[in-house]
Amino acid sequence: MKQFNLPSGAVIKKPFNKIWIVLGTLLVLVLFFSLFIFSRRPFFNLSVLGEILVKMFTPRQYQNWGDYFGYMLTLRGPLVETLSMAFGGTIIGSIIAIPVAVLSAKNITKIKWIRIPVRTFLNLYRTIPVMLLAILAVYLVGIGVLPGLMAITGFSFGIMAKMLFEIIETVDMSPYEALESTGATKTQAFVRAILPQVFPVYISYLIYIFEINVRASAIFGYFGAGGLGTVIVESAGQYYERVGATVILMLGVVLIIQFISNYARGKLQ
């Protein structure tokens, strides 16, 4: 640690720059994990990858581009299933997250034996991968749209509860305390003082989570959760052009939703 002497005789110690500790730690971790990554000789067959991409994004033999894009019209049912799973799971999970977020916020719930267990449960719950939620849902209720809806609901609950209670803890508590001093109950004070501050951010988060869930719902098809993901699984390995058409349709839907969500979040801010 360096020292600097001022003309007045005072001594200033320059604090140690911790960035070198961080960089050194990252370097050690990279070298450590690289031993596992490159322990086996990687094999990349780029020629096969090129063939698959060509099959995915060109019409099948004896078909034309009209047949290729016309196949997208037959995917209305799976597309509706995908959007239904994403929308329903986002709404249900985000609504369930509200009371959990309130109980986790230290400026609202001051009783530690309530707040700490709820927050601990939330932190533990968020460590569960969303894929595991999908597998468990399929195991419980079988294949179909319902397990996808359950998995998205669980994922939406975890992420919304976490972000929401962090926002609640940053709000201005003066209106809340003023209403409580006038005899209002905690619920009345929360609805009138905290909710107006949190609601725009809550809607913004809800739109953002829906955008994530639309993309994730396609992956759930690999676990039998229905939607466009099931179409991809059933077509992979044989009908590559159907996989490509499904991917293009999914990409278009995601881009449209992303544009709408960005516009909506911009208006709410």
Backbone bond lengths (Angstrom), bond angles and torsions (degrees), N, CA, C in turn:
res aa  C-N    CA-C-N  psi(-1)  N-CA   C-N-CA  omega(-1)  CA-C   N-CA-C  phi
1 M - - - 1.453 - - 1.532 109.40 -
2 K 1.325 117.09 123.34 1.458 121.78 -176.96 1.519 110.74 -80.46
3 Q 1.364 114.27 151.99 1.455 121.24 178.29 1.524 109.41 -121.83
4 F 1.324 116.12 144.49 1.451 122.92 177.76 1.527 107.88 -125.90
5 N 1.349 115.38 129.21 1.462 121.15 178.29 1.524 110.33 -96.58
6 L 1.317 116.54 123.08 1.447 122.18 177.26 1.525 110.35 -84.18
7 P 1.343 117.16 157.93 1.475 119.88 177.74 1.518 112.60 -56.23
8 S 1.309 118.64 -28.82 1.457 121.61 -179.54 1.528 112.26 -75.35
9 G 1.324 116.39 -6.36 1.458 120.38 -178.27 1.503 114.01 96.72
10 A 1.332 118.44 -9.66 1.463 121.13 178.90 1.518 110.63 -70.98
11 V 1.307 115.86 150.77 1.457 122.10 -179.37 1.519 109.27 -113.95
12 I 1.323 115.55 126.88 1.463 120.88 178.10 1.516 108.30 -111.30
13 K 1.318 116.26 127.64 1.453 121.83 178.58 1.531 109.37 -98.04
14 K 1.304 115.06 123.99 1.460 119.81 177.90 1.524 109.28 -75.67
15 P 1.335 118.01 124.39 1.468 119.81 -178.21 1.519 111.73 -64.52
16 F 1.338 114.20 149.77 1.463 119.53 179.43 1.527 110.55 -68.87
17 N 1.313 115.87 134.46 1.455 121.33 -179.70 1.531 109.79 -78.37
18 K 1.331 117.15 108.52 1.460 121.84 -175.79 1.518 113.23 -76.71
19 I 1.330 117.67 -6.08 1.462 119.67 -178.17 1.526 111.23 -62.35
20 W 1.370 116.70 -30.28 1.463 119.03 -179.73 1.525 111.09 -70.73
21 I 1.313 117.01 -32.57 1.468 119.63 175.65 1.524 110.23 -65.92
22 V 1.334 116.01 -42.65 1.464 120.46 179.65 1.524 110.50 -63.71
23 L 1.338 116.72 -47.53 1.466 120.24 -179.49 1.524 111.28 -63.63
24 G 1.341 116.22 -40.04 1.457 119.27 178.48 1.521 111.95 -64.16
25 T 1.327 116.76 -41.25 1.466 121.06 178.35 1.524 111.20 -63.44
26 L 1.340 116.76 -43.90 1.465 120.68 178.12 1.520 111.21 -62.13
27 L 1.335 116.93 -40.61 1.462 120.23 179.59 1.523 110.98 -63.50
28 V 1.336 116.87 -43.17 1.463 120.41 178.62 1.530 110.72 -62.52
29 L 1.349 117.42 -41.89 1.463 120.60 179.65 1.521 111.61 -65.11
30 V 1.341 116.59 -40.92 1.475 120.10 178.73 1.517 110.48 -62.75
31 L 1.326 117.34 -45.08 1.459 120.50 179.51 1.523 111.43 -64.96
32 F 1.345 116.41 -37.00 1.462 120.48 -179.15 1.523 111.05 -65.91
33 F 1.349 116.44 -50.08 1.466 119.39 -177.06 1.519 112.01 -73.24
34 S 1.334 117.77 -23.26 1.465 119.43 177.76 1.516 111.09 -66.14
35 L 1.341 117.15 -25.81 1.458 119.89 177.27 1.525 111.38 -63.11
36 F 1.342 116.35 -33.29 1.464 120.82 179.46 1.528 110.98 -83.44
37 I 1.331 116.36 -35.92 1.463 119.97 -176.97 1.518 111.52 -67.52
38 F 1.335 115.87 -41.75 1.462 119.66 -174.99 1.523 112.09 -105.84
39 S 1.346 117.13 19.82 1.452 119.83 177.92 1.522 111.04 -68.80
40 R 1.328 115.91 -27.31 1.453 120.37 175.57 1.515 109.76 -115.28
41 R 1.282 116.16 147.44 1.454 121.36 -178.40 1.521 109.55 -69.13
42 P 1.337 117.84 118.85 1.473 119.72 179.43 1.524 110.78 -70.66
43 F 1.316 115.08 149.79 1.462 120.78 -179.36 1.519 108.81 -129.47
44 F 1.310 115.03 117.44 1.458 120.14 179.91 1.531 108.16 -122.16
45 N 1.312 114.92 120.95 1.458 120.15 177.46 1.521 107.87 -104.92
46 L 1.332 116.37 87.71 1.451 120.77 -175.46 1.523 112.09 -67.99
47 S 1.320 116.95 -27.95 1.463 119.15 -179.85 1.524 110.97 -65.04
48 V 1.336 116.45 -41.64 1.466 120.61 178.05 1.523 109.95 -65.82
49 L 1.333 117.20 -40.48 1.458 120.63 178.29 1.522 110.79 -60.63
50 G 1.322 116.79 -41.39 1.464 120.13 178.41 1.521 111.71 -64.04
51 E 1.323 116.62 -40.36 1.465 120.38 179.02 1.522 110.81 -63.58
52 I 1.332 116.47 -41.70 1.465 120.13 -179.74 1.521 110.53 -64.50
53 L 1.331 117.72 -43.19 1.469 121.09 179.72 1.525 110.93 -63.02
54 V 1.318 116.63 -39.96 1.475 119.87 178.31 1.526 109.86 -64.00
55 K 1.328 116.97 -42.09 1.471 120.27 179.17 1.524 111.48 -65.79
56 M 1.346 116.31 -34.99 1.448 120.02 -177.83 1.523 112.57 -69.83
57 F 1.306 117.40 -38.04 1.461 120.59 -170.42 1.523 113.13 -115.33
58 T 1.311 116.55 28.42 1.470 122.82 170.09 1.523 108.37 -138.68
59 P 1.327 117.35 152.96 1.473 119.41 -179.72 1.517 111.50 -63.52
60 R 1.307 114.94 152.73 1.462 121.98 177.12 1.523 109.44 -69.81
61 Q 1.303 115.48 160.61 1.469 119.74 178.11 1.532 110.39 -56.82
62 Y 1.331 115.76 138.00 1.464 124.23 -177.52 1.532 112.81 70.72
63 Q 1.340 117.00 13.39 1.462 121.26 174.44 1.521 109.32 -122.24
64 N 1.343 116.17 162.53 1.455 121.36 177.87 1.532 109.29 -119.85
65 W 1.352 115.12 -177.76 1.463 119.43 -178.50 1.525 112.03 -66.47
66 G 1.334 115.58 -27.60 1.460 117.93 175.99 1.514 111.90 -63.12
67 D 1.349 115.96 -40.90 1.464 119.98 176.62 1.523 110.84 -67.10
68 Y 1.346 115.55 -36.79 1.467 120.09 -178.05 1.524 110.95 -62.47
69 F 1.322 116.57 -54.11 1.463 119.98 -178.78 1.526 112.06 -76.84
70 G 1.334 116.33 -24.63 1.454 118.73 176.67 1.515 112.63 -65.74
71 Y 1.332 116.50 -25.86 1.459 120.08 178.44 1.520 110.57 -62.71
72 M 1.329 116.73 -29.25 1.466 119.86 179.82 1.518 111.36 -61.47
73 L 1.333 117.33 -30.77 1.462 120.34 -179.60 1.522 111.57 -67.25
74 T 1.322 116.44 -22.87 1.463 119.90 179.42 1.527 111.90 -81.99
75 L 1.324 116.66 -4.75 1.468 121.16 -176.65 1.523 112.50 -98.17
76 R 1.327 116.88 15.96 1.460 118.88 -179.29 1.525 111.95 -62.61
77 G 1.330 116.17 -40.47 1.465 119.41 179.33 1.523 112.51 -62.56
78 P 1.365 118.54 -54.93 1.466 119.29 177.23 1.523 113.66 -59.98
79 L 1.352 116.94 -33.75 1.465 119.34 178.21 1.523 111.01 -65.65
80 V 1.332 116.53 -41.62 1.464 120.49 177.97 1.529 109.73 -64.23
81 E 1.336 117.23 -39.04 1.464 120.36 177.54 1.527 110.73 -61.82
82 T 1.329 116.78 -44.09 1.460 121.07 179.95 1.516 111.63 -62.02
83 L 1.341 116.63 -47.51 1.463 120.15 179.89 1.522 111.50 -67.40
84 S 1.333 116.27 -34.95 1.473 119.55 178.91 1.521 110.79 -65.97
85 M 1.342 116.92 -43.93 1.461 120.23 177.37 1.519 111.04 -60.16
86 A 1.334 115.58 -46.53 1.459 119.77 -177.09 1.524 111.37 -65.64
87 F 1.324 116.83 -45.14 1.462 120.45 -177.32 1.529 111.23 -69.57
88 G 1.331 116.34 -49.39 1.464 119.60 -179.12 1.511 112.41 -62.53
89 G 1.337 117.08 -45.08 1.455 120.14 179.71 1.518 112.51 -64.51
90 T 1.338 116.86 -37.14 1.464 120.25 178.76 1.521 111.16 -65.21
91 I 1.333 116.54 -45.90 1.470 120.25 -178.46 1.523 111.34 -65.35
92 I 1.329 116.64 -49.52 1.471 120.26 -176.86 1.528 110.59 -63.56
93 G 1.331 116.62 -48.54 1.460 120.12 -178.86 1.515 112.70 -62.95
94 S 1.334 117.29 -38.83 1.464 120.80 -178.90 1.527 111.61 -70.16
95 I 1.325 117.21 -32.97 1.465 120.01 177.55 1.534 110.29 -70.58
96 I 1.342 116.90 -43.77 1.465 120.11 178.47 1.529 110.79 -62.32
97 A 1.320 116.73 -29.21 1.467 120.92 -176.58 1.527 112.80 -70.47
98 I 1.336 118.51 -21.73 1.472 120.93 -174.47 1.527 112.29 -61.26
99 P 1.342 119.77 -55.68 1.475 117.81 -179.50 1.523 113.07 -63.58
100 V 1.334 117.85 -33.78 1.464 120.38 178.48 1.527 110.20 -66.53
101 A 1.326 117.02 -39.40 1.463 120.53 178.08 1.519 111.22 -65.28
102 V 1.318 117.26 -39.78 1.470 121.42 178.67 1.523 110.35 -64.29
103 L 1.328 116.80 -43.75 1.471 120.34 179.46 1.526 112.05 -68.74
104 S 1.335 117.80 -21.23 1.463 121.10 -179.19 1.523 112.72 -89.77
105 A 1.336 117.66 -16.10 1.463 121.07 -177.25 1.525 110.19 -79.20
106 K 1.325 117.10 123.12 1.466 120.68 -175.35 1.521 112.88 -72.47
107 N 1.331 118.42 -21.45 1.464 119.17 178.40 1.526 112.32 -82.59
108 I 1.329 118.15 -12.49 1.465 122.15 177.47 1.518 110.61 -105.82
109 T 1.320 116.82 -51.00 1.465 121.90 179.09 1.527 108.25 -98.78
110 K 1.284 116.93 100.95 1.461 121.88 -175.84 1.516 112.76 -90.95
111 I 1.325 117.64 -9.08 1.467 121.80 179.02 1.532 108.10 -80.95
112 K 1.332 116.45 111.82 1.460 120.80 -173.36 1.521 112.75 -65.16
113 W 1.343 117.72 -37.16 1.458 118.46 -176.85 1.522 112.58 -71.36
114 I 1.341 117.59 -6.53 1.468 122.02 170.37 1.524 110.00 -99.52
115 R 1.331 116.12 -48.66 1.461 120.35 -174.05 1.527 113.06 -66.55
116 I 1.331 117.11 -46.11 1.461 120.13 -174.75 1.531 112.40 -65.17
117 P 1.352 120.12 -46.35 1.473 118.38 176.40 1.531 113.41 -61.49
118 V 1.343 116.89 -39.04 1.464 119.34 179.44 1.511 110.53 -64.79
119 R 1.338 116.82 -44.07 1.463 119.90 -179.85 1.529 110.93 -67.88
120 T 1.331 117.16 -36.54 1.462 120.35 177.22 1.526 110.79 -64.08
121 F 1.343 115.92 -43.97 1.465 119.50 176.56 1.524 110.99 -59.30
122 L 1.331 116.69 -41.99 1.461 120.34 -178.55 1.521 110.92 -65.21
123 N 1.320 116.86 -42.11 1.469 120.08 179.59 1.528 111.24 -65.04
124 L 1.327 116.59 -39.83 1.465 119.94 178.55 1.527 110.71 -69.07
125 Y 1.321 116.05 -39.61 1.464 120.25 -178.34 1.525 110.86 -63.64
126 R 1.327 116.34 -37.91 1.457 119.90 -177.10 1.528 113.00 -71.14
127 T 1.323 117.54 -11.11 1.462 119.85 175.99 1.526 112.26 -80.17
128 I 1.338 117.49 -11.21 1.461 120.88 -179.91 1.531 108.70 -77.23
129 P 1.341 119.05 121.49 1.469 120.69 178.60 1.525 111.41 -62.71
130 V 1.318 115.67 145.69 1.454 119.90 -178.63 1.526 110.64 -64.37
131 M 1.337 117.60 -30.13 1.463 120.04 177.63 1.521 111.33 -64.63
132 L 1.337 115.45 -36.93 1.460 118.75 177.07 1.516 110.81 -65.92
133 L 1.330 116.83 -37.12 1.463 120.10 175.89 1.529 110.77 -61.12
134 A 1.331 116.21 -40.47 1.467 119.95 179.38 1.519 110.94 -65.75
135 I 1.325 117.09 -42.54 1.467 120.71 179.73 1.523 110.75 -63.23
136 L 1.322 116.61 -44.16 1.461 120.63 179.00 1.525 111.30 -63.48
137 A 1.342 116.18 -39.85 1.463 119.60 -179.92 1.521 111.04 -65.08
138 V 1.343 117.04 -41.45 1.464 120.38 177.57 1.526 110.39 -64.33
139 Y 1.328 116.49 -38.35 1.469 120.38 179.38 1.525 111.35 -65.54
140 L 1.348 116.66 -34.57 1.457 120.70 -175.80 1.520 112.69 -79.52
141 V 1.342 116.96 -44.02 1.469 119.94 -172.01 1.516 113.62 -118.30
142 G 1.338 117.99 -1.45 1.453 120.09 179.44 1.519 111.97 88.32
143 I 1.316 115.50 179.34 1.452 120.35 -177.23 1.529 110.38 -77.47
144 G 1.332 115.58 158.18 1.460 120.93 -178.83 1.514 110.92 134.54
145 V 1.317 115.82 -168.90 1.459 121.91 -177.85 1.528 111.51 -74.59
146 L 1.322 117.63 -33.19 1.461 121.27 -174.94 1.535 113.20 -57.96
147 P 1.347 119.92 -46.81 1.465 117.93 178.42 1.515 112.99 -62.77
148 G 1.341 117.66 -34.91 1.458 120.08 175.17 1.511 111.88 -63.44
149 L 1.336 116.14 -41.52 1.462 120.83 177.12 1.521 110.77 -62.66
150 M 1.332 117.27 -41.17 1.461 121.00 179.89 1.522 111.41 -65.65
151 A 1.330 116.84 -42.39 1.464 120.08 -179.58 1.523 111.30 -65.37
152 I 1.322 117.57 -42.71 1.462 120.76 179.33 1.513 110.82 -67.63
153 T 1.332 116.51 -37.37 1.464 119.58 176.06 1.525 110.98 -60.03
154 G 1.329 116.50 -46.04 1.458 120.38 178.81 1.510 112.78 -62.78
155 F 1.321 117.03 -41.75 1.465 120.59 178.55 1.524 111.09 -65.92
156 S 1.327 116.79 -44.61 1.467 121.14 -179.13 1.523 110.62 -63.58
157 F 1.319 116.48 -39.60 1.465 120.42 178.04 1.525 111.42 -58.66
158 G 1.327 116.71 -47.48 1.456 120.62 -176.54 1.511 113.18 -63.90
159 I 1.325 117.15 -47.40 1.456 120.01 -176.19 1.525 111.76 -73.51
160 M 1.346 117.63 -36.47 1.464 119.90 -179.96 1.526 110.95 -70.65
161 A 1.320 118.55 -42.83 1.458 121.27 179.76 1.521 110.81 -60.09
162 K 1.325 116.91 -41.81 1.456 121.29 -179.74 1.528 111.08 -64.43
163 M 1.315 117.48 -50.84 1.459 120.17 -177.14 1.517 111.78 -69.55
164 L 1.331 116.82 -33.91 1.459 119.89 -175.78 1.526 111.55 -70.74
165 F 1.332 118.52 -44.04 1.460 118.17 -178.04 1.524 110.94 -68.98
166 E 1.339 117.76 -27.55 1.465 119.83 174.89 1.521 111.23 -68.26
167 I 1.325 116.95 -35.58 1.464 120.38 176.83 1.528 110.58 -70.94
168 I 1.332 117.04 -40.85 1.466 120.62 179.70 1.524 110.40 -59.64
169 E 1.321 116.92 -37.21 1.464 120.25 -178.14 1.517 113.36 -70.96
170 T 1.332 118.51 -10.53 1.463 121.13 -179.11 1.533 113.08 -104.99
171 V 1.327 118.56 0.95 1.463 120.70 -176.00 1.519 110.65 -75.98
172 D 1.325 115.37 163.77 1.463 121.93 175.98 1.522 108.74 -77.09
173 M 1.329 116.46 118.91 1.457 121.52 -175.77 1.533 113.13 -88.35
174 S 1.307 118.08 -4.40 1.472 120.00 -176.95 1.525 112.47 -60.02
175 P 1.351 120.06 -48.37 1.473 119.32 177.79 1.528 112.45 -61.54
176 Y 1.322 116.82 -36.93 1.468 121.37 179.57 1.525 110.62 -63.62
177 E 1.323 116.32 -47.52 1.463 120.60 -179.70 1.523 111.45 -67.17
178 A 1.347 117.18 -34.32 1.466 120.25 179.07 1.523 111.03 -66.38
179 L 1.329 116.91 -40.43 1.460 120.09 178.68 1.519 111.02 -67.98
180 E 1.338 117.32 -39.33 1.466 119.76 177.63 1.528 111.20 -63.04
181 S 1.339 117.10 -35.72 1.463 120.26 -179.46 1.518 112.31 -69.26
182 T 1.341 116.59 -21.41 1.466 120.17 178.71 1.522 112.49 -88.32
183 G 1.340 117.47 -0.17 1.460 120.98 177.71 1.510 114.67 105.36
184 A 1.338 118.46 2.77 1.467 120.84 178.90 1.518 109.94 -71.48
185 T 1.319 116.23 147.81 1.455 120.72 176.43 1.528 109.44 -73.81
186 K 1.317 115.42 167.17 1.463 119.33 179.49 1.526 111.13 -62.27
187 T 1.325 116.23 -37.16 1.464 119.62 179.29 1.526 110.44 -66.31
188 Q 1.329 117.59 -45.78 1.455 120.84 178.46 1.529 111.36 -62.53
189 A 1.338 116.65 -42.42 1.464 119.91 179.32 1.524 111.12 -65.05
190 F 1.345 116.56 -38.06 1.463 119.68 179.49 1.534 110.95 -65.79
191 V 1.338 115.86 -45.57 1.465 120.29 -177.12 1.529 111.13 -64.25
192 R 1.326 117.08 -38.35 1.459 120.42 -174.36 1.535 113.54 -89.46
193 A 1.330 117.90 -27.12 1.460 119.88 -173.72 1.532 113.52 -109.96
194 I 1.331 117.60 -40.06 1.460 121.04 -175.52 1.523 111.63 -91.50
195 L 1.337 116.15 -43.85 1.464 119.98 -176.16 1.525 113.43 -57.87
196 P 1.328 120.55 -43.46 1.478 118.78 178.09 1.528 113.19 -61.14
197 Q 1.320 117.66 -29.46 1.458 120.23 178.47 1.525 112.30 -76.77
198 V 1.322 115.64 -33.21 1.465 120.79 -173.68 1.523 112.49 -90.93
199 F 1.323 117.16 -28.50 1.468 120.95 -170.47 1.536 114.11 -56.81
200 P 1.340 120.59 -46.92 1.472 118.72 179.04 1.527 112.92 -59.49
201 V 1.333 116.46 -40.58 1.458 120.08 178.86 1.526 110.39 -67.81
202 Y 1.330 116.12 -37.40 1.467 120.88 178.70 1.528 110.74 -61.29
203 I 1.323 116.89 -45.28 1.469 120.27 178.44 1.515 110.96 -64.35
204 S 1.331 116.70 -38.94 1.460 120.45 177.86 1.520 111.15 -62.42
205 Y 1.321 117.03 -43.75 1.459 121.19 176.91 1.520 111.15 -64.13
206 L 1.323 116.96 -40.28 1.460 121.15 -179.32 1.530 110.72 -60.56
207 I 1.329 116.65 -43.43 1.464 120.46 178.50 1.524 110.70 -64.39
208 Y 1.317 115.81 -41.00 1.462 120.62 -179.98 1.526 111.04 -64.34
209 I 1.328 117.56 -43.39 1.461 121.15 179.45 1.527 110.66 -65.50
210 F 1.336 116.71 -38.24 1.469 119.58 176.77 1.524 110.78 -60.35
211 E 1.323 116.51 -40.90 1.461 121.05 178.46 1.530 110.69 -60.91
212 I 1.326 116.83 -42.15 1.468 120.73 177.94 1.525 110.75 -65.16
213 N 1.323 116.05 -42.15 1.462 120.51 -175.21 1.522 112.62 -67.92
214 V 1.328 117.98 -30.05 1.468 119.78 177.52 1.525 109.75 -62.40
215 R 1.326 116.14 -41.93 1.467 119.32 178.07 1.528 111.34 -69.73
216 A 1.330 115.93 -41.39 1.465 119.37 -177.13 1.525 112.23 -68.94
217 S 1.324 117.21 -31.40 1.466 120.00 -176.64 1.516 112.20 -63.80
218 A 1.340 117.31 -27.32 1.466 119.47 177.66 1.519 110.99 -67.62
219 I 1.334 117.01 -32.11 1.463 120.71 -179.86 1.517 110.87 -71.57
220 F 1.336 117.33 -29.40 1.456 120.18 -176.83 1.523 112.14 -64.98
221 G 1.314 116.46 -16.43 1.455 118.74 177.47 1.510 112.80 -61.12
222 Y 1.336 117.33 -26.26 1.458 120.59 177.58 1.519 112.08 -66.45
223 F 1.320 116.85 -16.99 1.454 120.91 178.99 1.528 111.51 -107.39
224 G 1.336 116.01 13.56 1.453 119.27 177.85 1.505 114.32 80.76
225 A 1.348 117.08 25.65 1.462 120.18 -177.06 1.518 113.26 -92.66
226 G 1.312 119.21 9.42 1.459 121.68 175.33 1.510 113.46 80.42
227 G 1.354 115.49 -176.18 1.453 120.91 178.03 1.516 112.90 81.89
228 L 1.336 115.56 -163.02 1.460 120.87 -177.85 1.520 111.88 -66.36
229 G 1.325 117.16 -27.24 1.454 119.56 178.30 1.520 112.15 -61.52
230 T 1.316 117.42 -37.33 1.460 121.10 177.81 1.521 111.22 -65.71
231 V 1.336 116.49 -37.83 1.476 120.54 177.14 1.523 110.16 -61.84
232 I 1.329 116.71 -42.26 1.457 120.41 179.90 1.515 111.08 -64.29
233 V 1.322 116.57 -43.10 1.463 120.82 -179.28 1.526 110.67 -64.07
234 E 1.323 117.02 -44.60 1.457 120.62 -177.56 1.523 112.71 -69.48
235 S 1.348 117.44 -26.82 1.463 120.82 -177.22 1.516 113.05 -93.35
236 A 1.325 117.92 -21.73 1.465 121.06 -176.36 1.526 110.57 -62.91
237 G 1.336 115.34 137.48 1.452 121.24 177.94 1.511 114.48 92.17
238 Q 1.342 117.09 -15.63 1.460 119.51 -178.95 1.523 112.05 -134.26
239 Y 1.331 116.21 -50.09 1.465 120.51 -178.94 1.534 109.11 -112.22
240 Y 1.321 115.15 76.13 1.464 119.46 -175.77 1.525 111.93 -64.72
241 E 1.330 116.72 -31.90 1.465 118.80 -179.14 1.531 110.99 -66.89
242 R 1.330 117.57 -29.89 1.464 120.67 175.81 1.528 110.54 -69.76
243 V 1.330 115.68 -37.94 1.466 119.51 176.10 1.526 109.80 -62.17
244 G 1.333 117.02 -45.40 1.456 120.83 179.57 1.516 112.18 -61.83
245 A 1.345 116.65 -44.63 1.461 120.04 179.17 1.522 111.12 -63.46
246 T 1.335 117.11 -38.19 1.463 120.79 178.47 1.524 110.89 -66.52
247 V 1.330 116.25 -40.04 1.466 120.53 178.44 1.525 110.74 -64.38
248 I 1.319 117.28 -42.13 1.467 120.85 178.63 1.523 110.45 -63.04
249 L 1.335 116.72 -43.76 1.458 120.51 178.39 1.531 110.40 -62.17
250 M 1.318 116.60 -44.51 1.461 120.79 179.14 1.517 111.03 -62.32
251 L 1.314 117.15 -41.79 1.458 121.09 179.16 1.519 111.13 -62.97
252 G 1.336 116.82 -42.49 1.461 120.03 178.46 1.521 112.31 -62.97
253 V 1.325 116.41 -43.08 1.469 120.07 179.60 1.529 110.51 -64.13
254 V 1.333 116.77 -43.02 1.467 120.60 179.92 1.526 110.83 -63.26
255 L 1.315 117.63 -41.65 1.469 120.83 179.40 1.523 110.94 -63.76
256 I 1.329 117.34 -41.07 1.463 120.62 178.58 1.532 110.22 -64.41
257 I 1.331 116.51 -46.21 1.464 120.25 179.39 1.522 110.58 -63.49
258 Q 1.333 116.92 -39.64 1.463 120.00 179.72 1.525 110.90 -64.70
259 F 1.326 117.30 -39.97 1.466 120.68 178.12 1.526 110.72 -64.13
260 I 1.330 116.27 -44.88 1.471 120.30 -179.99 1.528 110.68 -65.57
261 S 1.339 117.14 -41.94 1.460 120.20 -178.58 1.523 111.50 -67.35
262 N 1.333 117.32 -39.04 1.468 119.70 176.94 1.528 111.16 -63.69
263 Y 1.329 116.00 -40.06 1.460 119.82 178.44 1.528 110.96 -65.60
264 A 1.340 116.13 -43.99 1.454 120.20 -179.25 1.521 111.85 -65.53
265 R 1.347 117.11 -43.12 1.462 120.08 179.21 1.515 111.34 -65.44
266 G 1.346 116.13 -34.51 1.467 119.25 176.30 1.517 112.53 -63.88
267 K 1.326 116.78 -36.61 1.460 120.54 178.16 1.530 112.00 -71.32
268 L 1.336 116.61 -31.66 1.457 119.21 -178.49 1.529 113.60 -77.61
269 Q 1.325 116.76 -23.51 1.454 120.24 -178.16 1.526 111.92 -77.95
